């Protein structure tokens, strides 16, 4: 199945929010503490960014059921 923008739903929006939160967390942490190479912030950022990416891809890949189309 190919991802389609016709399948945007609440899960897609939530996944994109998590993705943006991960990126903003890394950027604000780096600017505030002037630390760009920290394993702690990497681990949190990776979980948020990958969760957002995979969540968005999965939510866009599944086709809508007959009940959701109506």
DSSP file (Angstrom, degrees, kcal/mol; ACC not computed):
  #  RESIDUE AA STRUCTURE BP1 BP2  ACC     N-H-->O    O-->H-N    N-H-->O    O-->H-N    TCO  KAPPA ALPHA  PHI   PSI    X-CA   Y-CA   Z-CA
    1    1 A X              0   0    0      0, 0.0     2,-0.3     0, 0.0    61,-0.1   0.000 360.0 360.0 360.0 140.3    0.0    0.0    0.0
    2    2 A X        -     0   0    0     59,-0.1     2,-0.1     1,-0.1     0, 0.0  -0.770 360.0-103.5 -98.0 143.1    1.2    3.5   -0.8
    3    3 A X        -     0   0    0     -2,-0.3     2,-0.4     2,-0.0    58,-0.2  -0.401  41.2-168.4 -62.5 140.0    0.8    6.4    1.6
    4    4 A X    >   -     0   0    0     56,-1.6     3,-1.5    58,-0.1    58,-0.0  -0.995  29.5-140.5-134.6 138.3   -2.0    8.7    0.6
    5    5 A X  G >  S+     0   0    0     -2,-0.4     3,-1.0     1,-0.3    -1,-0.1   0.595  98.6  75.4 -72.2  -8.9   -2.9   12.2    1.9
    6    6 A X  G 3  S+     0   0    0      1,-0.2    -1,-0.3    54,-0.1    -3,-0.0   0.668  87.0  63.2 -72.3 -15.7   -6.5   11.2    1.7
    7    7 A X  G <   +     0   0    0     -3,-1.5    -1,-0.2    53,-0.2     2,-0.2   0.180  68.9 139.2 -96.0  17.3   -6.0    9.1    4.8
    8    8 A X    <   +     0   0    0     -3,-1.0     2,-0.2    52,-0.1    52,-0.1  -0.441  23.7 148.4 -65.9 129.5   -5.1   12.0    7.1
    9    9 A X     >  -     0   0    0     -2,-0.2     4,-1.9     0, 0.0     3,-0.2  -0.735  63.6 -70.7-144.5-168.1   -6.8   11.5   10.5
   10   10 A X  H  > S+     0   0    0      1,-0.2     4,-2.4    -2,-0.2     5,-0.2   0.843 127.7  56.0 -64.4 -34.0   -6.2   12.2   14.2
   11   11 A X  H  > S+     0   0    0      2,-0.2     4,-2.3     1,-0.2    -1,-0.2   0.885 106.8  50.0 -65.8 -38.1   -3.4    9.7   14.4
   12   12 A X  H  > S+     0   0    0      2,-0.2     4,-2.2     1,-0.2    -2,-0.2   0.924 111.5  47.8 -64.9 -44.8   -1.5   11.4   11.6
   13   13 A X  H  X S+     0   0    0     -4,-1.9     4,-2.0     1,-0.2    -2,-0.2   0.907 112.2  49.5 -63.6 -42.1   -1.9   14.8   13.3
   14   14 A X  H  X S+     0   0    0     -4,-2.4     4,-2.1     1,-0.2    -1,-0.2   0.896 110.0  51.4 -64.6 -39.9   -0.7   13.4   16.6
   15   15 A X  H  X S+     0   0    0     -4,-2.3     4,-2.2     1,-0.2    -1,-0.2   0.894 109.8  49.4 -64.2 -39.9    2.3   11.7   14.9
   16   16 A X  H  X S+     0   0    0     -4,-2.2     4,-2.5     2,-0.2    -1,-0.2   0.862 108.9  52.7 -68.1 -35.0    3.3   15.0   13.3
   17   17 A X  H  X S+     0   0    0     -4,-2.0     4,-2.4     2,-0.2    -2,-0.2   0.908 110.1  48.3 -64.4 -41.7    3.0   16.9   16.6
   18   18 A X  H  X S+     0   0    0     -4,-2.1     4,-2.1     2,-0.2    -2,-0.2   0.900 111.5  50.7 -65.4 -40.3    5.3   14.3   18.2
   19   19 A X  H  X S+     0   0    0     -4,-2.2     4,-1.9     2,-0.2    -2,-0.2   0.935 112.7  44.8 -61.7 -47.7    7.8   14.7   15.3
   20   20 A X  H  X S+     0   0    0     -4,-2.5     4,-2.8     1,-0.2     5,-0.2   0.874 110.5  55.3 -65.4 -37.8    7.8   18.5   15.6
   21   21 A X  H  X S+     0   0    0     -4,-2.4     4,-2.4     1,-0.2    -1,-0.2   0.897 106.8  51.0 -62.7 -39.9    8.1   18.2   19.4
   22   22 A X  H  X S+     0   0    0     -4,-2.1     4,-1.9     2,-0.2    -2,-0.2   0.919 112.7  44.8 -63.1 -44.1   11.2   16.1   19.0
   23   23 A X  H  X S+     0   0    0     -4,-1.9     4,-2.3     2,-0.2    -2,-0.2   0.917 114.5  48.2 -67.0 -43.0   12.8   18.5   16.6
   24   24 A X  H  X S+     0   0    0     -4,-2.8     4,-2.9     1,-0.2     5,-0.3   0.881 109.1  54.4 -65.2 -37.3   11.9   21.6   18.7
   25   25 A X  H  X S+     0   0    0     -4,-2.4     4,-2.3    -5,-0.2     5,-0.2   0.934 110.5  45.5 -60.8 -46.4   13.2   19.9   21.9
   26   26 A X  H  X S+     0   0    0     -4,-1.9     4,-2.2     2,-0.2    -2,-0.2   0.918 115.8  45.8 -64.4 -43.8   16.6   19.2   20.3
   27   27 A X  H  X S+     0   0    0     -4,-2.3     4,-2.4     2,-0.2     5,-0.2   0.932 115.5  44.9 -67.6 -45.8   16.9   22.7   18.9
   28   28 A X  H  X S+     0   0    0     -4,-2.9     4,-2.6     2,-0.2     5,-0.2   0.891 113.2  51.2 -67.2 -37.4   15.8   24.5   22.0
   29   29 A X  H  X S+     0   0    0     -4,-2.3     4,-2.5    -5,-0.3     6,-0.5   0.924 112.0  47.6 -62.9 -43.6   18.0   22.3   24.2
   30   30 A X  H  X S+     0   0    0     -4,-2.2     4,-1.3    -5,-0.2     5,-0.2   0.900 115.4  44.0 -65.1 -41.3   21.0   23.0   22.0
   31   31 A X  H  < S+     0   0    0     -4,-2.4    -2,-0.2     2,-0.2    -1,-0.2   0.896 117.2  45.1 -70.7 -39.8   20.4   26.8   21.9
   32   32 A X  H  < S+     0   0    0     -4,-2.6    -2,-0.2    -5,-0.2    -3,-0.2   0.933 128.9  22.9 -72.0 -45.7   19.7   27.1   25.6
   33   33 A X  H  < S-     0   0    0     -4,-2.5    -1,-0.2    -5,-0.2    -2,-0.2   0.455  95.4-130.0-102.8  -1.8   22.6   24.9   27.0
   34   34 A X     <  +     0   0    0     -4,-1.3     2,-0.5    -5,-0.3    -4,-0.2   0.858  66.2 129.8  54.3  39.0   24.9   25.2   24.0
   35   35 A X        +     0   0    0     -6,-0.5    -1,-0.2    -5,-0.2     3,-0.2  -0.961  22.7 162.3-125.1 111.0   25.3   21.5   23.9
   36   36 A X        +     0   0    0     -2,-0.5     2,-0.5     1,-0.2    -1,-0.1   0.598  69.6  56.3-104.7 -14.7   24.8   19.8   20.6
   37   37 A X        +     0   0    0     -7,-0.1     2,-0.4     4,-0.0    -1,-0.2  -0.720  69.0 134.9-120.4  80.5   26.5   16.5   21.2
   38   38 A X     >  -     0   0    0     -2,-0.5     4,-2.0    -3,-0.2     5,-0.2  -0.991  46.2-150.2-131.1 124.8   24.8   15.0   24.3
   39   39 A X  H  > S+     0   0    0     -2,-0.4     4,-2.0     1,-0.2     5,-0.1   0.808  95.5  58.3 -65.7 -29.5   23.7   11.3   24.4
   40   40 A X  H  > S+     0   0    0      2,-0.2     4,-1.6     1,-0.2    -1,-0.2   0.937 109.6  41.0 -66.4 -47.0   20.8   12.1   26.7
   41   41 A X  H  > S+     0   0    0      1,-0.2     4,-2.5     2,-0.2    -1,-0.2   0.828 112.2  57.7 -72.7 -30.4   19.1   14.5   24.4
   42   42 A X  H  X S+     0   0    0     -4,-2.0     4,-2.9     2,-0.2     5,-0.2   0.932 105.2  50.6 -60.5 -44.8   19.8   12.3   21.4
   43   43 A X  H  X S+     0   0    0     -4,-2.0     4,-1.6     1,-0.2    -2,-0.2   0.895 113.8  43.3 -64.8 -39.7   18.0    9.4   23.0
   44   44 A X  H  X S+     0   0    0     -4,-1.6     4,-2.1     2,-0.2    -1,-0.2   0.915 115.4  49.3 -69.8 -42.6   14.9   11.5   23.7
   45   45 A X  H  X S+     0   0    0     -4,-2.5     4,-3.0     1,-0.2     5,-0.3   0.902 108.9  52.2 -64.5 -41.9   15.0   13.1   20.3
   46   46 A X  H  X S+     0   0    0     -4,-2.9     4,-2.5     1,-0.2     5,-0.4   0.908 109.3  49.6 -62.9 -42.1   15.3    9.8   18.5
   47   47 A X  H  X S+     0   0    0     -4,-1.6     4,-1.9    -5,-0.2    -1,-0.2   0.930 115.7  42.9 -62.6 -44.8   12.4    8.3   20.2
   48   48 A X  H  X S+     0   0    0     -4,-2.1     4,-2.3     2,-0.2    -2,-0.2   0.931 117.4  44.4 -68.2 -45.6   10.2   11.3   19.5
   49   49 A X  H  X S+     0   0    0     -4,-3.0     4,-2.7     2,-0.2     5,-0.2   0.938 117.1  43.9 -68.2 -46.5   11.3   11.8   15.8
   50   50 A X  H  X S+     0   0    0     -4,-2.5     4,-2.8    -5,-0.3     5,-0.3   0.898 113.5  52.0 -66.4 -38.2   11.1    8.1   14.9
   51   51 A X  H  X S+     0   0    0     -4,-1.9     4,-2.1    -5,-0.4    -1,-0.2   0.913 112.5  46.1 -61.4 -41.5    7.8    7.7   16.7
   52   52 A X  H  X S+     0   0    0     -4,-2.3     4,-2.2     2,-0.2    -2,-0.2   0.914 115.0  46.0 -66.9 -43.4    6.4   10.6   14.8
   53   53 A X  H  X S+     0   0    0     -4,-2.7     4,-2.5     2,-0.2     5,-0.2   0.953 116.7  42.8 -65.0 -50.5    7.8    9.4   11.4
   54   54 A X  H  X S+     0   0    0     -4,-2.8     4,-2.6     1,-0.2     5,-0.2   0.883 114.3  51.9 -65.8 -37.6    6.7    5.8   11.8
   55   55 A X  H  X S+     0   0    0     -4,-2.1     4,-2.4    -5,-0.3    -1,-0.2   0.906 111.2  46.9 -64.1 -41.5    3.3    6.9   13.2
   56   56 A X  H  X S+     0   0    0     -4,-2.2     4,-1.7     2,-0.2    -2,-0.2   0.919 113.8  47.6 -66.9 -43.1    2.7    9.3   10.3
   57   57 A X  H  X S+     0   0    0     -4,-2.5     4,-1.3     1,-0.2    -2,-0.2   0.933 114.5  46.3 -64.1 -45.2    3.7    6.7    7.7
   58   58 A X  H  X S+     0   0    0     -4,-2.6     4,-1.5     1,-0.2     3,-0.2   0.904 112.2  49.5 -65.2 -40.6    1.6    4.0    9.3
   59   59 A X  H  < S+     0   0    0     -4,-2.4    -1,-0.2     1,-0.2    -2,-0.2   0.804 113.8  46.2 -71.6 -26.3   -1.5    6.2    9.6
   60   60 A X  H  < S+     0   0    0     -4,-1.7   -56,-1.6    -5,-0.2    -1,-0.2   0.687 108.7  57.3 -84.3 -18.5   -1.2    7.3    6.0
   61   61 A X  H  < S+     0   0    0     -4,-1.3    -2,-0.2   -58,-0.2    -3,-0.1   0.870  86.3  85.6 -81.9 -38.2   -0.7    3.8    4.7
   62   62 A X  S  < S-     0   0    0     -4,-1.5     2,-0.2    -5,-0.1   -58,-0.1  -0.390  77.7-126.4 -69.8 139.6   -3.8    2.1    6.0
   63   63 A X        -     0   0    0     -2,-0.1     2,-0.1     1,-0.1    -1,-0.1  -0.537  27.5-105.1 -82.4 151.4   -7.0    2.4    3.9
   64   64 A X        -     0   0    0     -2,-0.2    -1,-0.1     1,-0.1     2,-0.1  -0.449  33.1-123.9 -73.7 147.6  -10.2    3.7    5.4
   65   65 A X     >  -     0   0    0     -2,-0.1     4,-1.5     1,-0.1    -1,-0.1  -0.319  29.9-100.1 -81.8 173.5  -12.9    1.2    6.2
   66   66 A X  H  > S+     0   0    0      1,-0.2     4,-1.0     2,-0.2    -1,-0.1   0.860 123.0  53.9 -63.3 -35.4  -16.4    1.5    4.8
   67   67 A X  H  4 S+     0   0    0      1,-0.2     3,-0.2     2,-0.2    -1,-0.2   0.873 108.4  48.9 -67.6 -37.5  -17.7    3.0    8.1
   68   68 A X  H  4 S+     0   0    0      1,-0.2    -1,-0.2     2,-0.2    -2,-0.2   0.780 105.2  58.7 -74.7 -26.1  -15.0    5.7    8.1
   69   69 A X  H  <        0   0    0     -4,-1.5    -1,-0.2     1,-0.2    -2,-0.2   0.800 360.0 360.0 -72.0 -28.6  -15.7    6.7    4.5
   70   70 A X     <        0   0    0     -4,-1.0    -1,-0.2    -3,-0.2    -2,-0.2   0.471 360.0 360.0 -82.1 360.0  -19.4    7.5    5.2
